[in-house]
Amino acid sequence: MTNPFIPILVMAALALLMAIGGVAASAVIGPKRYNKVKVDAYECGIQPSPHAMGMGRFPIKYYLVAMTFIIFDIEVVFMYPWAVAFTELAMFGLIAMLGFLFLITVPFIYEWRRGGLDWD
Amino acid sequence: MFVAPHIEWAALSPVLILLGAAVIGVLVEAFVPRGSRRLVQVVVAALALGGALVAVTWRWTVVQQDGPSSLVAGALREDAPALLFQAILLILALLALLVIADRARGEDAFTPTASAIPGSEYEGQARRAGLAQTEVFPLTMFAVTGMLVFPAAADLLTMFIALEVLSLPLYLLAGMARRRRLVSQEASLKYFLLGAFSSAFFLMGLALLYGYAGSVHLADIATAVPLVSGMDGLLLAGSALVIIGLLFKVGAVPFHSWTPDVYQGAPTPITGFMAACTKVAAFAALLRFVYVVTPGLGWDLAPFLWIVAILTMVVGTVLAIVQTDMKRTLAYSSVAHAGFLLLGIIALDERGISGILVYLLAYGLATVGAFALVTLVRTKDAEGNLVGEAGHLSEWAGLGRRSPVLAVCFALFLLSFAGIPLTAGFTGKFAVFGAAVAGGDWPLVVIAVLASAAAAFFYVRIIVLMFFTEPATGEDGSATTVVRSEGLTAVAVVVCAVGTVLVGVVPTAVLAVAAQASKFLL
């Protein structure tokens, strides 16, 4: 009788191997040609926000969008299990989810109205 | 098979009213034009706090009749102590709201643009334009919502969420002082980092207790204590970690290091609000946890709590004596008060609960009142421009001659802190120390009385400074002045003063109500 947890152990080992292996392989065999774009901060491919110079101000619009994204991301994380158990949860689940969505929407309205989503 | 929990909407009404007000507050920020936002926010917040207070009173009559009950599948517990803690919280929050809303000389205590770099041109522009961050009000409402859930939380997860809901707005509010922006930002960051740290302690304890009992419900953990054997390490470590997480919020030594910096840096009305209300909520949760979960392991946890209580009383008192800043003095005094309150927790006695209730009411009234008065005493430079609150103790010299009413009120709050008879503080100290003696903790009471006597020294020193010392003028020609409040702060101070005297002179009514609440039922 093998331990039922062995597949999980194998899975964890494989995941570790893939992660470390990928980094190691690219470090060994990958070509390294640095240019300005490659050493810039990564902001999903757009022109990165300038950094604060001395006492200067710097735009946080990228971070605002990033934070908004995380909120919606987490929202969806909660919606998947709800969708799976939709029939079982029935009315209670629906009302709870609507309450949750409403509470998420309110700050989003605030952000929108106060110009948090204006890029320029 | 999933069974939908029954939700007792009526019993949840106090919390729902405040949550609704907070949500409306956010929508007000989004839709109401800038000019009328403040008025709308103050009205919404005041109505919500008043409405919640009415709802709590109504639930009190229901609980008196039908007895305590569990709400929302055991997540909350509606019983007499929870409702009384909620009532005290709402009264103190209402008084604090008046101070928060006050605009002495047309400026509130909050920065017009929290994001601006301190001292920058942009900040000056925002100030001249008369901008105001009225987000303060919904943030306060969210904090009070968390505080209301905290005393009633009957499982550790609900307790944790309430802890976060009350803490997150406070981290933000601490960084919004109008003047001394850098100190305020430092306070905010420190509070956030140490608060996150303490939340991690709480969560770790929660996980260990779940591992021990297989449930996060306080009642289930309590029933598991005599039944489960061989895992005492898990139970003790878990309980200790949860208690440490709560002691952080209470500001007990050695978990107090954030208190003076945050109390000093935060906008003074917010300092009053969090010094009073956070302490009430955190002690309520601590009380429920200790009284429900840990009676079975009293002997194991007692040394830990004893050491914390003694350290808190001694360190708080000694460090308060050597402070030179008014807000830091009051901060260390609040640390010392946390130590006195811990006596009621350690007592593990019904009288401990009612003692803590009375003590917290007395302490909260004096705290809100004292910090409200601190907002009105300002420094002005040689040209007569107001430069900020008079932080240094020496600037309070001679205040009794120029503003006798303010000085007398402040002296009253200080005497209440010191526990002088005929003030509320005496009633509270008497009730808590009495419970500790009944619980057999007389060595602690001896230390507490000695610490109270030592603490009286620095309270009386401030009173002497105000009434019997010549007012000082700084070398650069700066002087201390008292600004007129818009009226709201004055109302709050008067209510606090009257309450302090009433609870001190006729304590029987308050003690009788508190005594009814002195039983936690599983």
HADDOCK unambig.tbl for C-alpha pairs under 7 A between the chains (distance, minus, plus):
assign (segid A and resid 88 and name CA) (segid B and resid 2 and name CA) 6.61 0.50 0.50
assign (segid A and resid 89 and name CA) (segid B and resid 2 and name CA) 6.77 0.50 0.50
assign (segid A and resid 92 and name CA) (segid B and resid 4 and name CA) 6.17 0.50 0.50
assign (segid A and resid 106 and name CA) (segid B and resid 27 and name CA) 6.78 0.50 0.50
assign (segid A and resid 107 and name CA) (segid B and resid 26 and name CA) 6.86 0.50 0.50
assign (segid A and resid 109 and name CA) (segid B and resid 30 and name CA) 6.86 0.50 0.50
assign (segid A and resid 110 and name CA) (segid B and resid 26 and name CA) 6.55 0.50 0.50
assign (segid A and resid 110 and name CA) (segid B and resid 27 and name CA) 6.44 0.50 0.50
assign (segid A and resid 110 and name CA) (segid B and resid 29 and name CA) 6.83 0.50 0.50
assign (segid A and resid 110 and name CA) (segid B and resid 30 and name CA) 4.72 0.50 0.50
assign (segid A and resid 113 and name CA) (segid B and resid 30 and name CA) 5.46 0.50 0.50
assign (segid A and resid 114 and name CA) (segid B and resid 30 and name CA) 6.38 0.50 0.50
